[in-house]
Amino acid sequence: MIVTSATALPWGLMGNENEWQLLQIYDVRSHKSVSVPNTLAIDNVRMMNVVAGRVMVRDLGGHSVLFVPGIYVERQTLPVLISFDIDTGYEKLIAQGSAATQSWLVDATGKVIAEQDYDERNQEWKLKIRRDGRLQDSISGHDPIDSPRILGFGPTEDTLLMQAVESDEPVWRLLSLKDGTLGPPMAERRDLNTPIEDRSTRMIGGVRVVDDSRYVFFDPRMQARWDAVTRAFEGERVRLVSAANGFKKFVVRVDGLKDGFLYELVDLDTHTASSLGEVYSGGAAPLEVRRITYAAADGMQIPAYLTLPRAAAARNLALIVLTHGGPAARDTADFDWWAQALADQNYAVLRPNYRGSDLDRRFLAAGFGEWGRKMQTDLSDGVRYLAKEGIVDPARVCIVGASYGGYAALAGVTLDPGVYRCAIAVAGISDLKRWLDWVNTKNLQSHNVSQRYWTASWASAARVIRSSTRFRRLNIWLP
């Protein structure tokens, strides 16, 4: 499956240009590809050749069948779910949604088991589950930004794994498909950021992000197998790419000074690991990444990652402050190609997790109302810290970033003069009001979750609205 995107106004539609995602299925044997949807109408429903969400893959009767969320056209564009049989090319209309429909979940038999809805104007959410052969209302509520969402099928039979925000913290609960009731909070969510799904579509664990990604499995046997894999690469960062049925064969990505940056096939039956190839052909072992913590001007502790050149001593180096986007995102010690490439040119590279970064809810909310203020000085405080330590030359500092990072680069040389010698903004935002007007235009109304999120983000801290869970789900991304 290959997904590409194009920014355009599709033929026959009115309005503004938008980004549309296109799906191609490429056969590596025949070297032929087919687009999905592959027809302009299914059962007399006019389709657009776009995908509008996560594609679900199911094995039905020995056939690989894709369940593709897309868009159909009536008086407006509306969500639709179709199935596509890769082996036969047969397409089928599965469900038609309303303007409130957010997503569907399909079970292992190909049935729509749940539907998630959100009414933008009334800020009301609703979850429907299949009972007695049809979708019925299960739970509902009101929230301006952070409505509960389905993560997938739960680790136990006849359950869905749900995430909600309760008392300003994300909580995982299991929802019963038999009676529609929610279970107690799962203790694991306190430490886990994202779930892990197995090949049968069931959630079997989660990922804890600290300096890198740590994998936690609900089943102790799976945990023991994964622990055996990581022990084979002691001292290096190991990321799960995929696993075979039975969880005894893994493809992992290894990042470390010993093995370099490559993919490995691990077989627990034969106790062997074999290289599948480098992530970047011809690349040397990754450069050193140090985790540092420094104090902001108001005393808040700012965690950051410092990437250093290979040969040079860590003294009096030229510095690049590489600011991540989001801002509800975070940097880790995992391989970052941009930081590695710049450090390879003999720059020190600082990647700060400034307040507003998604370390936890409290740290993220500390950035509300601080665009161009403390979120900005958190970056220059890092420059001053490294200069005081003698690691960098304060006269040779550049600030670089994309999207929100681009905004921070522009703001750095504008609002914090004297710290930076140059600034590079990639797709940076320079006019916040105009950008918010564009958000409203794109959503065809001023009543939308994107606008409410950004208004809260820019407002004073006293007006904080719970933030990031739904924000990430909608892929409203500032890189």
VEXSESE-437939 format. One record per residue (C-alpha): x, y, z; residue in one letter. Coordinates in steps of 0.5 Angstrom, whole numbers, plus 2048, in hexadecimal, padded with zeros to 3 digits. Last residue first. Layout:
<nodes>
> xx  yy  zz  aa
> X  Y  Z  A
...
</nodes>
This chain:
<nodes>
> xx  yy  zz  aa
> 80C  827  818  P
> 805  82B  819  L
> 800  826  819  W
> 7F9  826  819  I
> 7F9  81E  819  N
> 7F2  81E  81B  L
> 7F4  818  820  R
> 7FA  81D  823  R
> 7F5  822  825  F
> 7F0  81D  828  R
> 7F5  81C  82D  T
> 7F9  822  82E  S
> 7F5  827  831  S
> 7F1  828  838  R
> 7EF  830  837  I
> 7F3  835  83B  V
> 7F0  83C  83C  R
> 7F4  83E  842  A
> 7FA  83C  83E  A
> 7F9  842  839  S
> 7F6  840  832  A
> 7FB  83E  82D  W
> 7FA  836  82E  S
> 7F2  837  830  A
> 7F1  83B  829  T
> 7F5  836  825  W
> 7F1  830  828  Y
> 7EA  834  827  R
> 7EC  835  820  Q
> 7EE  82E  81F  S
> 7E8  82B  822  V
> 7E3  82F  81D  N
> 7DE  835  81E  H
> 7E1  83A  819  S
> 7DE  836  813  Q
> 7E0  833  80D  L
> 7E6  82F  810  N
> 7EB  832  80B  K
> 7E8  839  80C  T
> 7E9  838  814  N
> 7F0  836  813  V
> 7F2  83B  80E  W
> 7EF  841  813  D
> 7F3  83E  818  L
> 7F9  83F  814  W
> 7F8  846  812  R
> 7F7  847  81A  K
> 7FE  843  81B  L
> 802  847  816  D
> 809  845  815  S
> 808  83D  815  I
> 80E  839  812  G
> 80E  834  80D  A
> 816  834  80E  V
> 819  839  812  A
> 820  83A  812  I
> 823  83F  817  A
> 82A  843  817  C
> 82F  846  81C  R
> 82A  844  822  Y
> 82A  847  829  V
> 82B  84E  828  G
> 823  84F  827  P
> 81E  84B  82B  D
> 818  84D  828  L
> 81A  84E  820  T
> 81F  849  820  V
> 81C  844  824  G
> 815  845  821  A
> 817  843  81A  L
> 81A  83D  81D  A
> 814  83B  821  A
> 80F  83C  81B  Y
> 814  837  817  G
> 813  832  81D  G
> 80C  833  81D  Y
> 80D  831  816  S
> 814  82F  815  A
> 81A  831  819  G
> 821  834  819  V
> 824  839  81E  I
> 82B  83B  81D  C
> 831  83C  822  V
> 838  83E  821  R
> 839  844  825  A
> 837  840  82B  P
> 83D  83B  82A  D
> 83B  834  82C  V
> 83D  82F  832  I
> 840  834  837  G
> 83B  832  83C  E
> 839  839  83C  K
> 838  839  835  A
> 833  833  835  L
> 82F  836  83B  Y
> 82E  83D  837  R
> 82C  839  831  V
> 827  835  835  G
> 824  83B  838  D
> 823  83D  830  S
> 81E  838  82F  L
> 81A  838  836  D
> 81A  840  834  T
> 815  83E  82E  Q
> 810  83A  832  M
> 811  83F  837  K
> 80E  844  833  R
> 80E  844  82B  G
> 808  83F  82C  W
> 807  83F  834  E
> 7FF  83F  834  G
> 7FF  837  835  F
> 806  835  836  G
> 805  832  83D  A
> 7FF  82E  83B  A
> 804  829  837  L
> 808  829  83E  F
> 802  827  842  R
> 7FF  822  83D  R
> 806  81E  83C  D
> 80C  81E  838  L
> 808  821  832  D
> 80C  828  831  S
> 809  82E  833  G
> 80F  830  837  R
> 815  82F  833  Y
> 817  828  831  N
> 81E  82A  82F  P
> 822  828  829  R
> 829  82A  829  L
> 82E  829  823  V
> 835  82A  824  A
> 838  82B  81D  Y
> 83D  827  819  N
> 83A  826  813  Q
> 838  81F  816  D
> 835  823  81B  A
> 830  825  816  L
> 82F  81E  813  A
> 82D  81B  819  Q
> 829  821  81B  A
> 825  820  815  W
> 825  819  815  W
> 822  818  81C  D
> 824  811  81F  F
> 820  810  826  D
> 822  814  82C  A
> 81C  818  82C  T
> 818  81E  82A  D
> 811  820  82B  R
> 80A  822  828  A
> 805  827  82A  A
> 808  82C  827  P
> 808  829  822  G
> 80E  82B  81F  G
> 815  829  822  H
> 81B  82E  823  T
> 822  82D  820  L
> 826  832  824  V
> 82D  832  820  I
> 833  833  823  L
> 83A  835  821  A
> 83F  831  826  L
> 843  834  82B  N
> 845  82E  82E  R
> 842  827  82E  A
> 848  824  82A  A
> 847  823  823  A
> 848  81C  820  A
> 840  819  820  R
> 83D  820  820  P
> 838  820  826  L
> 830  81F  826  T
> 82D  823  82D  L
> 826  821  82F  Y
> 822  825  834  A
> 81E  825  83A  P
> 81C  82C  83D  I
> 81B  82D  844  Q
> 817  832  846  M
> 81B  838  84A  G
> 818  83E  848  D
> 81E  83F  843  A
> 81E  838  840  A
> 822  833  844  A
> 826  82E  840  Y
> 825  826  83F  T
> 82A  822  83A  I
> 829  81C  837  R
> 82F  81B  832  R
> 82F  818  82B  V
> 835  815  828  E
> 836  815  821  L
> 832  80F  81D  P
> 837  809  81A  A
> 839  80B  813  A
> 834  80B  80D  G
> 835  807  807  G
> 82E  806  805  S
> 829  809  80A  Y
> 825  805  80E  V
> 82A  7FF  80D  E
> 828  7F8  80B  G
> 825  7F2  80D  L
> 82A  7F0  813  S
> 829  7E9  816  S
> 827  7E8  81D  A
> 828  7E0  81F  T
> 825  7DD  825  H
> 822  7D7  821  T
> 81B  7D7  824  D
> 81C  7DF  826  L
> 81D  7E1  81F  D
> 81F  7E8  81E  V
> 81F  7EC  817  L
> 823  7F2  818  E
> 822  7F9  815  Y
> 828  7FE  815  L
> 82B  804  819  F
> 832  803  81B  G
> 834  7FC  81F  D
> 838  7FE  824  K
> 837  806  825  L
> 82F  805  825  G
> 828  805  821  D
> 825  7FE  820  V
> 81F  7FD  81C  R
> 81B  7F7  81D  V
> 818  7F2  819  V
> 815  7EC  81E  F
> 814  7E5  81E  K
> 812  7E1  824  K
> 80B  7E5  825  F
> 807  7DF  823  G
> 805  7E3  81D  N
> 80A  7E6  81A  A
> 80D  7ED  81D  A
> 80E  7F4  81A  S
> 812  7FA  81B  V
> 813  7FA  822  L
> 819  7FF  824  R
> 81F  7FE  827  V
> 824  803  82A  R
> 82B  800  82C  E
> 82E  7FF  832  G
> 82D  7F7  832  E
> 82B  7F5  82B  F
> 829  7EE  82D  A
> 826  7F0  833  R
> 821  7F4  82F  T
> 81F  7ED  82C  V
> 81E  7E9  832  A
> 81A  7EF  835  D
> 815  7EE  82F  W
> 814  7E7  831  R
> 813  7E8  838  A
> 80E  7ED  837  Q
> 80A  7E8  832  M
> 80A  7E3  838  R
> 808  7E8  83D  P
> 802  7EA  839  D
> 800  7F2  839  F
> 806  7F4  836  F
> 80B  7FA  837  V
> 80F  7FD  832  Y
> 814  802  833  R
> 815  808  82E  S
> 81B  80D  82F  D
> 81D  812  834  D
> 816  811  838  V
> 811  80E  833  V
> 80D  808  836  R
> 80A  804  830  V
> 804  800  831  G
> 801  7F9  832  G
> 7FD  7F3  82F  I
> 7F7  7F7  82B  M
> 7F4  7F2  826  R
> 7F4  7F3  81F  T
> 7F5  7EC  81D  S
> 7FC  7EE  81B  R
> 7FE  7F1  822  D
> 7FD  7F8  824  E
> 801  7FC  829  I
> 7FE  802  82C  P
> 801  809  82D  T
> 804  80D  833  N
> 804  808  838  L
> 806  80A  840  D
> 800  80C  843  R
> 7FC  808  83E  R
> 7FE  801  841  E
> 7F9  802  847  A
> 7F3  801  843  M
> 7EE  805  845  P
> 7E7  802  847  P
> 7E3  7FE  842  G
> 7DE  802  83D  L
> 7D7  7FF  83B  T
> 7D4  7FE  834  G
> 7D1  7F7  836  D
> 7D4  7F2  832  K
> 7DA  7F6  82F  L
> 7DC  7F8  835  S
> 7E1  7FE  836  L
> 7E8  7FD  838  L
> 7EB  804  83C  R
> 7F1  808  83A  W
> 7F2  80E  83E  V
> 7F5  815  83B  P
> 7F6  81A  841  E
> 7F3  821  841  D
> 7EE  81E  847  S
> 7EB  819  842  E
> 7EE  819  83B  V
> 7EB  813  837  A
> 7EE  80D  833  Q
> 7EA  807  831  M
> 7EC  800  830  L
> 7E7  7FC  82E  L
> 7E4  7F5  831  T
> 7E1  7EF  82E  D
> 7E7  7EA  830  E
> 7ED  7ED  834  T
> 7F3  7F1  832  P
> 7EE  7F7  82F  G
> 7EC  7F8  828  F
> 7EE  7FF  826  G
> 7F0  806  828  L
> 7E9  808  828  I
> 7E9  80F  82A  R
> 7E6  813  830  P
> 7E5  81B  82E  S
> 7EA  820  830  D
> 7E9  826  82C  I
> 7E2  82A  82E  P
> 7DF  824  832  D
> 7D8  821  833  H
> 7D6  81A  834  G
> 7D4  814  831  S
> 7D4  80C  833  I
> 7D1  806  82F  S
> 7CC  808  829  D
> 7CB  802  825  Q
> 7CE  7FF  81F  L
> 7CA  7F9  81C  R
> 7CA  7F2  81D  G
> 7C7  7F1  824  D
> 7CD  7F6  826  R
> 7D2  7F9  822  R
> 7D5  7FF  826  I
> 7D4  807  825  K
> 7D8  80C  828  L
> 7D6  813  829  K
> 7D9  81A  82A  W
> 7D6  821  82B  E
> 7D9  827  829  Q
> 7D3  82A  827  N
> 7D6  82D  821  R
> 7DB  828  81F  E
> 7D6  822  820  D
> 7DB  81C  822  Y
> 7DA  815  820  D
> 7DD  80E  821  Q
> 7DB  808  81E  E
> 7DC  801  820  A
> 7DB  7F9  81E  I
> 7DB  7FA  816  V
> 7DB  7F3  814  K
> 7E1  7F0  810  G
> 7E2  7EA  814  T
> 7E8  7EC  818  A
> 7E5  7F2  81A  D
> 7E4  7F9  817  V
> 7E4  800  81B  L
> 7E1  806  818  W
> 7E3  80D  818  S
> 7E1  815  819  Q
> 7DA  815  817  T
> 7D7  81C  818  A
> 7D6  81E  811  A
> 7D2  817  810  S
> 7D5  810  80E  G
> 7D4  80B  809  Q
> 7D6  804  80B  A
> 7D8  7FE  807  I
> 7D8  7FF  800  L
> 7DC  7FA  7FC  K
> 7E2  7F9  7F7  E
> 7E5  7F3  7F4  Y
> 7EC  7F3  7F2  G
> 7EC  7EC  7F2  T
> 7F2  7EA  7F6  D
> 7F3  7F1  7FA  I
> 7EB  7F1  7FC  D
> 7E9  7F8  7FD  F
> 7E4  7FA  802  S
> 7E1  801  803  I
> 7DF  806  808  L
> 7DC  80D  807  V
> 7DD  814  80A  P
> 7D9  81A  807  L
> 7DB  81F  802  T
> 7D5  824  801  Q
> 7CF  824  7FD  R
> 7D0  81D  7FB  E
> 7D7  81A  7FA  V
> 7DB  814  7FD  Y
> 7E1  814  801  I
> 7E6  80F  804  G
> 7E7  80A  809  P
> 7EA  804  807  V
> 7E9  7FD  809  F
> 7EF  7F9  806  L
> 7ED  7F1  804  V
> 7F3  7EC  804  S
> 7F0  7E6  802  H
> 7F0  7DF  805  G
> 7E9  7DF  807  G
> 7E9  7E6  80A  L
> 7F0  7E8  80C  D
> 7EF  7F0  80F  R
> 7F3  7F6  80D  V
> 7F1  7FD  810  M
> 7F2  803  80C  V
> 7F3  809  811  R
> 7EF  810  80F  G
> 7ED  814  809  A
> 7EF  810  803  V
> 7EE  813  7FC  V
> 7EB  811  7F5  N
> 7E4  815  7F6  M
> 7DE  810  7F6  M
> 7D7  812  7F3  R
> 7D2  80C  7F6  V
> 7CF  809  7F1  N
> 7D0  802  7F4  D
> 7D8  804  7F4  I
> 7D9  80A  7F0  A
> 7E0  80D  7ED  L
> 7E3  806  7ED  T
> 7EA  804  7EF  N
> 7EA  807  7F7  P
> 7EF  805  7F7  V
> 7F4  806  7F2  S
> 7F8  800  7EE  V
> 7FF  7FE  7ED  S
> 803  7FA  7E9  K
> 80A  7F7  7EA  H
> 807  7F0  7E9  S
> 80B  7ED  7EF  R
> 80C  7F3  7F3  V
> 804  7F5  7F2  D
> 803  7FC  7F4  Y
> 7FC  7FE  7F7  I
> 7FC  806  7F7  Q
> 7F8  80A  7FC  L
> 7F7  812  7FB  L
> 7F7  817  800  Q
> 7F4  81E  7FF  W
> 7F7  824  802  E
> 7F2  82A  801  N
> 7F1  830  7FC  E
> 7EB  834  7FD  N
> 7E4  834  7FB  G
> 7E0  830  7F6  M
> 7E0  829  7F3  L
> 7E0  826  7EC  G
> 7E7  825  7EB  W
> 7EB  824  7F2  P
> 7EE  82B  7F5  L
> 7F5  829  7F6  A
> 7FA  827  7FB  T
> 7FD  820  7F9  A
> 7FE  81B  7FD  S
> 801  814  7FD  T
> 800  80D  800  V
> 803  807  7FE  I
> 800  800  800  M
</nodes>
